[in-house]
Amino acid sequence: MCLAIPGKLLEILDENGLKMGTVDVNGSKTRACLEYVPDIQVGQYTIIHAGFALKIIDEEEAAESLKLWEELFESGAFLPDEEPPSPESL
């Protein structure tokens, strides 16, 4: 199963010739490669999976996705001894 979670781009960096960024994923900052979304700008939202930003999304789509994640956690979709996926692993 592939999991992707939305995040807001906070800054754009160049690391060894790669376009990278710091992304706020529900309050947790993570790094992501931005090469698949070369037109992304600071303040825009993106979907992150396995350390890569896959597409640019609008704020409304990001909010809806985060709401669904919250509902999953609240519903007990994850077993009590099972850790939910961290933003870094997505």
FENWO-V158314 format. One record per pair of residues at least 6 apart in sequence whose ideal C-beta (glycine too) atoms are under 6 Angstrom apart, sorted by the first residue. I is the first residue (numbers start at 0). J is the second residue. D is the distance in whole Angstrom. If there is no record, write none. Layout:
I;J;D  I;J;D
//
This chain:
2;84;6  2;89;5  3;46;5  3;48;4  4;24;6  4;47;6  4;89;5  5;44;5  5;46;6  5;61;4  5;64;5  6;22;4  6;23;6  6;24;4  6;47;5  7;23;5  7;44;5  8;20;5  8;22;6  8;39;6  8;41;5  8;43;6  9;21;5  9;23;5  10;21;5  11;20;5  12;19;5  18;33;4  18;34;6  19;32;6  20;31;6  20;33;5  21;28;6  22;29;6  22;31;5  22;47;6  24;86;4  27;86;5  29;86;5  29;87;5  31;47;5  31;50;6  31;52;5  32;51;5  33;39;6  33;52;5  35;51;6  35;53;6  36;45;6  36;52;5  36;55;5  39;55;5  43;55;6  44;56;5  44;58;6  44;61;4  45;52;4  45;55;6  46;53;5  46;54;5  47;89;6  48;89;6  77;83;5
//
